[in-house]
Amino acid sequence: MASRTPVADRIGLEVERAIQRRIKGVDYIASPAPVVGVTPKDVIYKAGTVNLYHYKPIADEIYRVPILIVMATSNRGYILDLAPQQSFVEFLLKRGYDVYMLDWSAPGREEHTLTFEDYTQRFIPDCVRRVQERSGETDVTMLGYCMGGVLSTIYLSTTPDSQVKNLVCFTTPIDFSQMELFNKWSDRRYFDVDRLVDTTGNVPSELLFASFEALRPASRIASQIRLWEDIWNDEYVRSYRMFERWSNDMLPIAGEYFRQTIKKLVWKNGLFTGDLEVGGRKVDLANITVPMLHVLAEHDHIVPLTAAQPLIARVSSTDKSEYIIKGGHVSIVAGANAQHRLWPKLDAWLGGRSI
């Protein structure tokens, strides 16, 4: 019998891959959406668009200072709790932290009038108070992700008597003139934000999703090509589907909050210039004096380094650090790379400041 040639081996491998792709592709299409956000938790407060969770402790010894995670209003919090062994929240619990999350539901029709004032002067303070009551501790560490970080900095800048002990921000924009994606699709020469909000009330999630997709069409195509190439890799497909579910699961944004974001942050760049006022108070980042850590993504296409880096320089904290982590806007906090690059560094920073 003639021995197989390298060419024959290669052809055989490609045939087998084609068969496996077809089989796995059918399984992929027919399979249900992946289950996410399964770390046990209690809903300790729910009202309107606000959801406050308390994750059940895992470790025998718990740090004294609880952590309150503040999510962006447009994205669901389960990105930080994708699945066992892939959950940032689970990691924190195993390391002994007492973890809470301020997550959001889609705003109802009657909530289209929600503003910066509601989120930073009403919702966040209310949740801080409830965390204090639940934990029995006065001090709280606040951790804001992306626009959740913006809300957190506005809150601390305008609340001098806040009992937040530490502030951690992930990929938080400050200089909105450097937010290229935002500026492209909200160009004031073409974008009538008043007409949009006055007509729709809350800004539909489909519009937000389509806007980001239109600006980076190649990224979606590239990810689908890689999925096709690796579709026989069950672990890769499972991870892909969880991230895909989250990226497609955007929330509508309260109309007035969106109007303020475009006019006061994107167009006027008020957070960077110091001209922003919320609830009759000037938002001065220099009012932030607590220990602070800002984590930035080296390859972030949503919040570029140039948009996020001014934050640390503008706060008055004497104990402040900035970490630039290799990865993108999402991959620095969730996924295999985050487990090695960010999570241990954050644990090291938080540990001594949570006693």
C-alpha positions, 0 to 999 in steps of 0.5 A: 500500500502506498504511503500517504503524501504530505499533500494527501494528509493536508487534503484529508485534514481539510476535508475533516475540518469541513465536515466538522464545521458543518456539524458544529455549525448546525449545532451552533445555530440550533443551540440555545443562548448560553446561560450567564450571570449564575454566581449566587446573589440576592436582589436587595433593592429594585426600583424602576431601572435600578437593580442592586445585587449582593453576591453571596460570600464564598470565602471563610474570611471577608474583607471589611470594606465592601465593593460596589460595582457601578455599571454603565446604563447601556450595558448589562452587568453580567459581563463581569459574571459570565460563567464559573471560572470566567467570572470577575465577580466570582474571583473577587468573592473567592479572594474574600471581598464582599461584592455588590453591583448596581446594575440596570434594567431598560428604562420605562417610558415614564423614565425618559426624563432621567438625568445625570442628577438622578443617576449621580445624586439619587440612585448612586447615593441610595445604593451606597446607603443600602450597601452600608446598611446591609454590610454594617460598614460605613466605608465602601469601595466604588468600582465603575466600569466605563460610563459607570466610572463617569457616573462614579466620578461625578458622584464623588466630585459633587459629594464632599461628604461621601463615605466612599473609601476607595475609587476604582475605574475601568476604561473611564473617559474624561476627555470626550474630544478624544472619543473618536467613535462617539464624535463620528456618529454624534457629529453636531453638523448632522446629528439632531439629538433633540429631535431624536430624544423628543421623538423617541423618548428613550433612545433605542438600543438598536440604534446604539448597537447599529451605530457602533457596528457601522463604524467598525464593520470589519471587526464583526466580519473578522470575529465571524471568520475566526468563529468559523475557523475554530468552530470545532473548539467547544471552549472557544465557541462557548466563550464566543457565544457568551461575549456575543450575547452580551454585546448584542444585549444593549439597553435603551438609554434614558432620553434626557440622560442621553441628551445631556451626554451628547451635549454636555460631555461629547460636544462641550467636553464639560467633564474635561474642561471643568464646566460641567454642573450637575444638581447645581454643583460644579463637577471638579475632579480635584474634589476626589481625594480618596485612594484611586486606581484607573485601569486602561486598555492598551487597545481600546477602540471605544475609550482610547487611552487619550480619552481616559488618561487625564483622569489620574492627573486631575484627581487630588488623591495622594494615593493614586495609580494607573495601570495600562493593561494589554487588551481591548475595552472588554477583554481587559475585564472579562475572558482568559487574558483578564484572569492573568493580566488584570484580576491579580493586579486589582486584588493586590491593590485592593487587599491592603485598602479593604481592611 
